[in-house]
Amino acid sequence: MRKNFASDNNSGITPESLAAITEANCGHSPAYGDDEWTKRACATIRDVFETDCEVYFAFNGTASNSLALAHLCRSFHSVICHSAAHIETDECGGPEFFSSGSKLLIAGGNNGKVCPSEIHRLVHLRHDIHYPRPHVLSLTQATELGTVYGIAELQELGTVAHDLGLRVHMDGARISNALASLCCAPKEITWQAGVDVLCLGGTKNGMLASEAVVFFNKEVAAEFDYRCKQAGQLASKMRFLAAPWSAMLCDGAWLRYAANANRMAALLASHLREIEGITFLNEPQVNSVFVNLPPGAAPRLRTLGWRFYEFIGNGGVRLMCSWDTTQDDVLSFVKDLKEIVAQLRSENEQNPPAHPASPG
Ligand SMILES: *Cc1c(COP(=O)(O)O)cnc(C)c1O
């Protein structure tokens, strides 16, 4: 089946994930995470991050983020995040709901990244009892706009946050893509940079339905198991969520797949640069490409069956590559787009758009 560029969750699951699920399907095993696959998955995550940490599995990213934030906050606390953050724009109020009212405070910053001065501004904006008390900084790595925080940027943000008494949450739905782009150790962009809790993405990386909530700050994790259970996020057949984690992480498959997605986005970007009339919203750093297409091109691409989003970030079209996107997928999209752009140009030449009447 031809791939599309709507989202990395339009893809299927990796052969490693599927094989691990099949392997775990071998008779009976204790439920609710008290099984050998879950223990192995948690141990693998500790190995990969090179630290002792508490690990829990949830079914999706919205629940992971919402429950992690709810666990960090009391109801009168607030969470500082970028205006494009998934927790702000795409979780239907989940973080506010599960935290019983913690408000999100919206920070600015270029290219989807929180600017350190914005954290100071929001923390010091008010100190009175009427202002929801800032308690957490939430960062998304890679960002919703397809950019990546560098190690030094994260260290600075972590220091600013901790100096102001904030905890740091990281939405890592696409942290594998960020790691593949930065070529650094997972610890360097997480706990070594001050991240207290990471929501580690599995689904977009090619797993079936699971995200890991990783508490580097183990004190904060107390009773998180009860929160997951109450929220309906404790899988009874946990082994099937957990098994793919070991399979994907232990020999680096997660990073190979993420690197493929990044490479395909770079290939797509290099072809799009050659097409007249296409402008880039930012420099692609991971697996997405944000562009403005010539007027009229998007509907024609859709007619040919291509899928992509137009509502993310500051307008434009988001073209998202996945772990399984191939060079042929990219080239066949580019070929269709080039033909559409040529058609539109010749139609405009035959029938130029009306110019506004000039006075006199
Ligand atoms: C996809 C995504 C999530 C998780 O979304 P779910 O659909 O709830 O799994 C979280 N954060 C970011 C940045 C995402 O892109």
The ligand as an SDF file (V2000), in Angstrom:
LIG
                    3D

 15 15  0  0  0  0  0  0  0  0999 V2000
    1.1430   12.3180   18.7120 C   0  0  0  0  0  0  0  0  0  0  0  0
    1.6180   13.1580   19.8210 C   0  0  0  0  0  0  0  0  0  0  0  0
    1.2570   12.8760   21.1400 C   0  0  0  0  0  0  0  0  0  0  0  0
    0.3880   11.7040   21.5450 C   0  0  0  0  0  0  0  0  0  0  0  0
   -0.8500   11.6920   20.9980 O   0  0  0  0  0  0  0  0  0  0  0  0
   -1.8720   10.4820   21.1850 P   0  0  0  0  0  0  0  0  0  0  0  0
   -2.6920   10.5640   19.9490 O   0  0  0  0  0  0  0  0  0  0  0  0
   -2.6520   10.7540   22.4040 O   0  0  0  0  0  0  0  0  0  0  0  0
   -1.0910    9.2160   21.3030 O   0  0  0  0  0  0  0  0  0  0  0  0
    1.7820   13.6830   22.1440 C   0  0  0  0  0  0  0  0  0  0  0  0
    2.6060   14.6910   21.8690 N   0  0  0  0  0  0  0  0  0  0  0  0
    2.9920   14.9690   20.6140 C   0  0  0  0  0  0  0  0  0  0  0  0
    3.9550   16.1000   20.3670 C   0  0  0  0  0  0  0  0  0  0  0  0
    2.4890   14.2370   19.5450 C   0  0  0  0  0  0  0  0  0  0  0  0
    2.8600   14.5370   18.3050 O   0  0  0  0  0  0  0  0  0  0  0  0
  1  2  1  0
  2  3  1  0
  2 14  2  0
  3  4  1  0
  3 10  2  0
  4  5  1  0
  5  6  1  0
  6  7  2  0
  6  8  1  0
  6  9  1  0
 10 11  1  0
 11 12  2  0
 12 13  1  0
 12 14  1  0
 14 15  1  0
M  END
$$$$
